[in-house]
Amino acid sequence: MNKKTNYIIIFSLLVVLTVGTIFTDYIKQLGTILADASVPNPGHSLSEIEGGQDLATKGYVDTAMTDTVRTSGDQIIGGIKTFSNTIVGTGIITNASGGTRPACNASTRGLMWYEFEYGSSEQDDNLYICRKFSNDTYAYTAVTADDITAWDCGDDFIDPRDSNIYPTVQIGTQCWMAKNLAYLPSVVGPGTGSETTPHYYVYDYTGTDVSAAKATTNYTTYGVLYNWPAATTICPIGWHLPTDAEQYTLENYLSTGTCNASRVNAWDCNPAGTALKAGGSSGFNALMSGFRNTNGSFYSLGSYTLFWSSSASSSSLAWFRYLDAGNSTVFRYSSYKADGFSVRCLRD
């Protein structure tokens, strides 16, 4: 075998090794996208990516995903992939190929679109967020450099767990969410209850389908009703369920007369009840959200609302505040931890 033949063999081996390495790396990148074993083929109208199987073994390699693509959980997508039609979900999408941003509607609420500037080097990139406005319309709003500052009370808070948006309000020394919490990790009907196991309810909803519960008017208007075990841990990071003492700080700040912190089964702190309700001077904007009773029924939507504190009064009871549509004061009492009340989170 002559020297020329040896060079040809060595060169061929190098080519094979290089191609093999590149292909293996490509498969590994694609393999970081995980899919459930029930994922339909790319030609189907819906692709569900939830975790559980390597897409590289399911024919998604070098294949464009068409129609609707839904993802849940953390997905890592390596390389450039082509998605046509609809992307349903929230998070940040980077526009690395000059494409058109997804439509802004209820299904993409909270989605952020990062747009690279390919023109002059003096041009800034752009960032947009899909938002819902008070007249039930949806539109992208540009996020400017002035917006990227330290968060202040009075700014909207976006819950990173589900992209729900909460207005906030400063009342005295406290910063409150000005809307009932609506985080809903699961849902049960009013017939299911517990003083120890967390449960989540939507007024008048009797099923167990989270998506169906979220589609109801009562969910979008009044949020979620939580039993006490759920309420004590449900606020997002940076927020907490207020203590009985912190609820007193709120009502006392808004009262102009007597306001007894230790009252039991009694109304007081006039006119804090009026100030806290929707349209009141405080901006707290409490709606009459009703409650779930331990007898397995919902009651009093439109008439009154009850807010849990994090303070237990006994092994089975916890303190709460109660507002009535026709009362200018605030009621303090303790109730069974299995009841379903509203939650207002307080900034840490």
C-alpha positions as CSV (number, residue, x, y, z in Angstrom):
1,M,0.0,0.0,0.0
2,N,1.6,3.3,-1.1
3,K,1.7,6.6,0.9
4,K,-1.1,8.2,-1.3
5,T,-3.4,5.3,-0.5
6,N,-2.7,5.7,3.2
7,Y,-3.6,9.4,3.1
8,I,-6.9,8.7,1.4
9,I,-7.9,6.1,4.0
10,I,-7.0,8.5,6.9
11,F,-8.9,11.3,5.3
12,S,-12.0,9.1,4.8
13,L,-11.9,8.0,8.4
14,L,-11.7,11.6,9.6
15,V,-14.7,12.5,7.4
16,V,-16.8,9.6,8.8
17,L,-15.9,10.5,12.4
18,T,-16.7,14.2,11.9
19,V,-20.1,13.5,10.3
20,G,-20.9,11.0,13.0
21,T,-20.0,13.4,15.7
22,I,-22.1,16.2,14.2
23,F,-25.1,13.9,13.6
24,T,-24.9,12.5,17.2
25,D,-24.7,16.1,18.6
26,Y,-27.7,17.0,16.4
27,I,-29.7,14.1,17.7
28,K,-28.8,15.0,21.3
29,Q,-30.0,18.6,20.8
30,L,-33.3,17.4,19.4
31,G,-33.5,14.8,22.1
32,T,-33.8,17.5,24.8
33,I,-37.4,18.0,23.6
34,L,-39.4,15.5,25.5
35,A,-42.8,14.2,24.6
36,D,-45.5,12.0,26.0
37,A,-45.8,8.5,24.5
38,S,-49.2,9.6,23.3
39,V,-47.9,12.4,21.1
40,P,-49.6,12.3,17.7
41,N,-47.6,12.3,14.5
42,P,-46.6,15.7,13.1
43,G,-49.3,15.4,10.5
44,H,-52.0,15.5,13.1
45,S,-53.8,18.7,13.9
46,L,-52.3,18.9,17.5
47,S,-48.9,18.1,18.9
48,E,-48.8,17.8,22.7
49,I,-45.3,18.2,24.2
50,E,-45.4,17.3,27.9
51,G,-42.3,15.3,28.8
52,G,-41.7,11.6,28.8
53,Q,-40.1,10.5,25.5
54,D,-37.3,11.5,23.2
55,L,-38.7,13.2,20.1
56,A,-35.6,12.1,18.2
57,T,-37.0,8.5,18.3
58,K,-40.5,9.6,17.2
59,G,-39.8,11.0,13.7
60,Y,-39.6,14.7,14.7
61,V,-35.9,15.0,13.5
62,D,-35.6,17.5,10.7
63,T,-39.4,17.7,10.5
64,A,-41.5,20.9,10.7
65,M,-44.3,20.8,13.2
66,T,-47.5,22.0,11.6
67,D,-50.9,23.1,13.0
68,T,-51.3,23.7,16.7
69,V,-48.3,23.0,19.1
70,R,-49.0,23.0,22.8
71,T,-46.3,22.6,25.4
72,S,-46.4,22.2,29.1
73,G,-43.5,21.9,31.6
74,D,-40.0,22.9,30.8
75,Q,-38.9,22.2,27.2
76,I,-35.4,22.8,25.7
77,I,-35.4,23.1,21.9
78,G,-31.9,23.0,20.4
79,G,-31.2,24.3,16.9
80,I,-33.6,26.0,14.5
81,K,-37.1,24.5,14.3
82,T,-40.0,25.5,12.1
83,F,-43.5,25.8,13.6
84,S,-46.4,26.8,11.3
85,N,-49.9,27.9,12.3
86,T,-50.6,28.4,16.0
87,I,-48.4,28.3,19.1
88,V,-50.6,28.1,22.2
89,G,-49.0,29.0,25.6
90,T,-47.1,31.7,27.4
91,G,-43.5,32.6,28.1
92,I,-40.9,34.3,25.9
93,I,-40.6,33.6,22.2
94,T,-37.4,35.0,20.5
95,N,-37.8,36.0,16.9
96,A,-34.6,34.8,15.5
97,S,-35.8,34.5,11.9
98,G,-37.8,37.6,11.2
99,G,-41.1,35.8,11.6
100,T,-44.5,37.2,12.5
101,R,-45.4,37.2,16.1
102,P,-48.4,35.1,17.2
103,A,-51.8,36.6,17.5
104,C,-52.5,38.2,20.9
105,N,-55.7,36.7,22.4
106,A,-56.9,34.8,25.4
107,S,-54.8,31.7,24.6
108,T,-51.5,33.7,24.3
109,R,-52.2,36.2,27.2
110,G,-48.9,36.9,29.0
111,L,-46.8,35.7,26.1
112,M,-43.7,37.9,25.5
113,W,-42.3,38.4,22.0
114,Y,-38.6,39.3,21.7
115,E,-37.8,40.9,18.4
116,F,-34.2,41.1,17.2
117,E,-33.3,44.3,15.2
118,Y,-31.5,43.2,12.1
119,G,-31.0,46.7,10.7
120,S,-28.6,49.4,11.8
121,S,-26.4,48.6,14.7
122,E,-27.8,51.7,16.4
123,Q,-31.3,50.2,16.6
124,D,-32.5,48.5,19.8
125,D,-34.2,45.1,20.0
126,N,-37.9,45.2,20.9
127,L,-39.9,43.4,23.6
128,Y,-43.7,43.1,23.6
129,I,-46.1,41.5,26.0
130,C,-49.6,40.2,25.1
131,R,-52.0,41.8,27.6
132,K,-55.7,41.8,28.4
133,F,-57.3,45.2,29.0
134,S,-60.3,46.2,31.1
135,N,-62.7,46.2,28.0
136,D,-61.9,42.5,27.4
137,T,-59.7,43.2,24.4
138,Y,-56.1,41.9,23.9
139,A,-53.1,43.6,22.4
140,Y,-49.3,43.6,22.5
141,T,-47.8,46.4,24.5
142,A,-44.2,47.4,23.9
143,V,-41.9,47.1,26.9
144,T,-39.5,50.0,26.9
145,A,-36.3,50.6,28.8
146,D,-38.2,52.9,31.2
147,D,-40.4,49.9,32.1
148,I,-37.4,47.7,33.0
149,T,-36.9,49.2,36.4
150,A,-37.4,48.0,40.0
151,W,-41.0,46.9,40.6
152,D,-43.0,49.4,42.6
153,C,-46.3,48.9,44.4
154,G,-49.0,50.2,42.1
155,D,-47.5,48.4,39.1
156,D,-49.2,45.3,37.8
157,F,-47.8,42.0,39.1
158,I,-47.7,39.0,36.7
159,D,-47.8,35.7,38.4
160,P,-45.1,33.6,36.7
161,R,-47.0,30.4,37.5
162,D,-49.9,31.1,35.1
163,S,-49.4,34.6,33.7
164,N,-52.4,36.0,35.6
165,I,-52.1,39.8,35.9
166,Y,-52.9,41.5,39.3
167,P,-53.2,45.2,39.9
168,T,-51.6,46.3,43.2
169,V,-52.3,49.1,45.6
170,Q,-50.4,50.8,48.4
171,I,-52.6,51.2,51.5
172,G,-50.7,52.8,54.4
173,T,-47.5,50.8,54.9
174,Q,-48.9,47.8,53.1
175,C,-48.9,46.7,49.5
176,W,-51.9,44.6,48.5
177,M,-53.0,42.8,45.4
178,A,-56.2,44.7,44.2
179,K,-57.8,41.5,42.8
180,N,-58.7,38.1,44.3
181,L,-56.0,35.5,43.7
182,A,-56.9,33.2,40.8
183,Y,-54.1,30.6,40.8
184,L,-55.8,27.2,40.2
185,P,-53.5,24.2,40.3
186,S,-56.5,21.8,40.6
187,V,-60.2,22.1,41.2
188,V,-63.0,20.1,43.0
189,G,-66.7,20.6,43.4
190,P,-68.2,22.0,46.7
191,G,-69.0,18.5,47.9
192,T,-65.3,17.7,48.5
193,G,-63.7,19.2,51.6
194,S,-60.9,18.9,54.2
195,E,-59.4,20.8,57.1
196,T,-55.9,19.4,56.2
197,T,-55.7,18.7,52.5
198,P,-55.6,21.7,50.1
199,H,-58.7,22.2,48.0
200,Y,-59.5,24.8,45.3
201,Y,-63.0,25.8,44.2
202,V,-64.6,28.1,41.6
203,Y,-68.0,29.4,42.6
204,D,-70.8,27.3,41.1
205,Y,-68.4,24.9,39.3
206,T,-68.9,21.3,40.3
207,G,-66.4,19.4,38.1
208,T,-62.7,18.7,38.2
209,D,-61.5,20.1,34.9
210,V,-59.2,23.1,35.5
211,S,-59.6,24.4,31.9
212,A,-63.4,24.3,32.1
213,A,-63.4,26.0,35.5
214,K,-61.1,28.8,34.2
215,A,-63.5,29.3,31.3
216,T,-66.4,30.3,33.6
217,T,-67.3,33.9,34.3
218,N,-67.1,33.4,38.0
219,Y,-63.5,32.4,37.7
220,T,-62.5,35.4,35.6
221,T,-64.5,37.8,37.8
222,Y,-64.0,36.5,41.3
223,G,-61.0,34.2,41.2
224,V,-60.6,31.1,43.3
225,L,-62.0,30.0,46.7
226,Y,-59.5,28.2,48.8
227,N,-59.8,26.1,52.0
228,W,-57.4,27.2,54.7
229,P,-54.7,24.6,54.0
230,A,-54.6,25.8,50.4
231,A,-54.7,29.5,51.2
232,T,-51.7,29.4,53.6
233,T,-49.3,28.4,50.8
234,I,-50.9,29.7,47.6
235,C,-49.5,33.2,47.2
236,P,-46.7,33.6,44.7
237,I,-43.1,34.1,45.7
238,G,-42.7,37.7,47.2
239,W,-46.2,37.6,48.6
240,H,-48.0,36.0,51.5
241,L,-51.4,35.4,53.0
242,P,-51.8,38.1,55.7
243,T,-51.9,37.4,59.3
244,D,-54.8,38.4,61.5
245,A,-52.7,41.3,62.8
246,E,-51.9,42.4,59.2
247,Q,-55.6,42.4,58.3
248,Y,-56.2,44.6,61.4
249,T,-53.5,47.0,60.2
250,L,-55.4,47.4,57.0
251,E,-58.9,47.9,58.5
252,N,-57.5,50.2,61.2
253,Y,-55.7,52.4,58.7
254,L,-59.1,53.0,56.9
255,S,-61.3,53.5,59.9
256,T,-62.1,56.9,61.4
257,G,-63.7,55.6,64.7
258,T,-63.2,52.6,66.9
259,C,-61.5,49.5,65.6
260,N,-61.0,46.7,68.1
261,A,-58.3,44.3,67.0
262,S,-59.5,41.6,69.4
263,R,-63.2,41.7,68.6
264,V,-64.8,38.3,68.1
265,N,-68.0,37.7,66.0
266,A,-68.4,41.5,65.7
267,W,-68.5,44.4,63.2
268,D,-66.2,47.4,63.7
269,C,-63.8,49.8,62.0
270,N,-66.2,52.1,60.2
271,P,-66.0,53.0,57.3
272,A,-63.2,50.6,56.4
273,G,-65.9,48.2,54.9
274,T,-67.0,50.7,52.4
275,A,-63.4,51.8,51.6
276,L,-62.4,48.2,50.9
277,K,-65.2,47.3,48.5
278,A,-65.2,47.8,44.8
279,G,-65.3,51.5,44.0
280,G,-64.1,52.4,47.5
281,S,-61.5,55.0,48.3
282,S,-58.7,52.5,49.2
283,G,-58.4,50.9,45.8
284,F,-58.6,47.4,47.4
285,N,-61.6,46.7,45.2
286,A,-63.2,43.8,47.0
287,L,-65.9,42.1,45.1
288,M,-68.7,40.1,46.8
289,S,-67.3,36.7,45.9
290,G,-69.4,34.4,48.1
291,F,-67.9,31.3,49.7
292,R,-67.9,27.5,49.9
293,N,-69.5,26.2,53.0
294,T,-68.5,23.0,54.8
295,N,-72.0,21.6,54.1
296,G,-70.9,21.3,50.5
297,S,-72.6,24.3,48.9
298,F,-71.8,27.7,47.6
299,Y,-73.4,30.8,49.1
300,S,-73.8,34.5,48.8
301,L,-72.3,35.5,45.5
302,G,-73.0,39.2,45.1
303,S,-73.9,39.7,48.8
304,Y,-70.7,39.3,50.7
305,T,-67.1,38.1,50.6
306,L,-64.7,36.5,53.1
307,F,-60.9,36.7,53.2
308,W,-58.7,34.2,55.0
309,S,-55.9,35.2,57.3
310,S,-52.9,32.9,58.0
311,S,-53.6,32.9,61.7
312,A,-55.3,29.8,63.2
313,S,-57.5,30.2,66.2
314,S,-57.6,26.5,67.0
315,S,-56.8,23.2,65.4
316,S,-59.8,23.4,63.2
317,L,-60.5,27.1,63.0
318,A,-58.8,30.2,61.5
319,W,-59.4,33.9,61.6
320,F,-61.0,35.7,58.6
321,R,-62.5,39.1,57.6
322,Y,-65.9,39.4,56.1
323,L,-67.4,42.3,54.1
324,D,-71.1,42.7,53.4
325,A,-72.5,44.6,50.5
326,G,-74.7,46.7,52.7
327,N,-72.3,47.3,55.7
328,S,-69.7,50.0,56.1
329,T,-67.8,48.1,58.8
330,V,-65.7,44.9,58.8
331,F,-66.6,41.6,60.5
332,R,-63.9,39.5,62.3
333,Y,-64.5,35.9,63.3
334,S,-62.9,32.4,63.0
335,S,-64.3,29.7,60.8
336,Y,-63.7,26.1,59.9
337,K,-60.5,25.5,57.9
338,A,-62.5,23.4,55.4
339,D,-64.5,26.5,54.3
340,G,-63.6,28.0,50.9
341,F,-62.9,31.7,51.1
342,S,-61.1,34.3,48.8
343,V,-57.5,35.2,49.2
344,R,-55.8,38.6,48.9
345,C,-52.0,38.4,48.9
346,L,-49.8,40.9,50.8
347,R,-46.4,41.9,49.6
348,D,-43.5,40.5,51.7
